[in-house]
Amino acid sequence: MVNITINHLETSVPEGTTILEAAREIGVHIPTLCHLDLPDIKMVNRVGTCRVCMVEVEGKWNLTPACSTAVTPGMVIHTDTLRAIRARRTVVELLLSNHPRECLTCERNGTCELQSLAAELGIREIKFKGPRIHTEKDTTSYSIVRNAEKCVLCRRCETMCNEVQTVGVYSAVHRGFDCLIGTAFDLPMLETSCTCCGQCVSVCPTAALTETDDSAEVWEAIANPDLYVVAQTAPAVRVTLGEEFGLPVGTQVTGKMTAALRKMGFDKVLDTDFAADLTIMEEASEFIHRMKHGGRLPILTSCCPAWVKFIEHQFPDLLDIPSTCKSPHEMFGAIAKTYLARKLGVDPAKMVVVSIMPCLAKKFEARREELSGHEVGSNVDYVLSTRELARMIREAGIHFNALPEEDFDGVMGESSGASAIFGTTGGVIEAVVRTAACWLDPENPNPQIDFQQLRGIEGIREACVEFAGQKFCVAIAHGLGNARKLLTDIQEGKAQYDAIEIMACPSGCVGGGGQPYHGNNMEVLTQRACAVYNEDKGKSVRRSHENKEVLALYKEFLGEPYGEKAHELLHTRYQKRDQI
Amino acid sequence: MTQETAEWTEPAEPAEGYPEIDALFDSLPNKNGALIPLLHKAQEVYGYLSQEIQVYVAQKLNIPAAKVFGVATFYSLFNLEKKGQFKINVCLGTACYVRGAETILAAFEKELGIDQTETTKDGMFTLDSIRCVGACGLAPVVMIDDKVYGRVTPGDVKTIVDEHLGQGGQ
């Protein structure tokens, strides 16, 4: 232990502790900007670039960055001297002198960390005048918009993309005043290996990285009387949307969300959970088919579009292992524009499917060539993130918290508990196992429903489940760095599994890149996951193959699961992509 | 000018690999920190760091191409574009400057039809400026590759260019 003094308070902390950590421990607040420690997902950004956390250390002539300086025995630290306070103000003023000060019209107005910092330090005037960096916005990606003019060079995105996700799209490039966090060869984002997971957006303190905004197009479609606009909502949206309206983290707002969508003017308010059940029917069938016919195992879940893009760029030799199932919202689109359109007597060409997703990669996915075509055009026309939906609800003047609870519309609105847990890490594989357990052991009068061994928050988990006298080994990874480890083991023949679930975002979709900002607090993700499991528990039907609307769909339209019609509408293919 | 006599060799297609880079990589006892030596070697052999070479080095070291590009753009010593056979550097240090170096630079720009930092279309000359080369007694000074020209006047510029045009390809 090391004895130190901070602002005349004596304390003792373990060796290696930084001044910032020690100060936080005893309730002394030091402002920070670039610093970000998320130990749960092994994200450590201690680059010390912003100098906002400067403090005075007795015996040192210059000021010291608290975030990246370890305490030493007998250190006497002052965080609240005039010199330290002035230095921090100067640093923020310098940052602001090269920042477009357009807070009123900025996407991050109200959630920007630089804005809060300026408020906290009471900045009223920026003394420094000089040239500002001017760059073009990169709007090439279907998911993420880069605006380097608003970048404070904190390098959180770089750490997230390189260390946590191991994708490596960002790096500090060029030099001095021209330095920016850019891509290889200044390539537009669309031409890089970016998986569109949006985790960089989740940790960006400003609006340098934001999601593409599709709300205007959706409002247009809703207002167009010739179009029939269908909304579908992902499992993880209903447990986070409330946060945008000040409700406690983990509040389930399924009923209010449905009511809000109806008020906004969607013609049908339906549920991606229905399609999650459909996905399980197909994926469990594909799994059993591969098992019985000597197909390649493990089977990898394919619900997560960022993970699918990751394997296409990084492991092109493994493209035969992911399940060929489209992701649930894409299945939904394909069925809505055929089966549902026919049932409703709506011209499929006039039907617009809007997916409300916790995800930014779904925006990219919706633009994939292989997910349009057939007779239906694009399966999904627009994807909105949870944040975008919240903005639209506010824009429409809807008092969200006062809304009554309403149900989804029918035909594609029913869902099981198995689909609800798609929203968190381990959920998809548990849903598959629930159904496979029944199908492979039809004699068992009381098949298992809850598979606790598949739940949890560790980055890579493995477990074996047994039914019908057979043992199945499954693995679960969330976060693309963990996915890479698992895939490398498979590639090298070190790991033998029957099935694997991979989600690109830490904690799965509850931590998705399109979710309300978690404020750098990972506890939020755990609470959201709890809400997902509560939703599951509250359902009367908890296995996908018992969903009556799904069964009706097969009976009336699709025929057999994994059959010909199902292949045509519900399955897809993958393509090799460059690594850059 | 022909290919064979050029100072640098045209970078090979990535499919064929870059043997000089491979050889240096294999000879390094510690592969950590190999990035800058590999980039130096590539520039020495090929004259500049093409995108293909940067991607090749990235794959060799198993690091993102963005990181390689970050390092290549950080150090001004690395060229990202192909340079001319002769590198003309006009000194703009204080002594040269007060003795009219700017008019010398302008004369080269006019004679070659290019601006500072650019390369002539025929690949012969790259024009740039440098700061003091320590030969202030000879101001204004022009360096062409390693050769120093002192007390240059705007009238000398054409002669100097022609002299090198004559050498081109030799």
Interface residues (C-beta under 8 A of the other chain):
Chain A: N162 V167 G168 V169 Y170 S171 A172 V173 H174 R175 G182 T183 A184 F185 D186 T192 I580
Chain B: Q51 Q54 V55 A58 I63 P64 A65 A66 K67 V68 F69 G70 T73 F74 Y75 S76
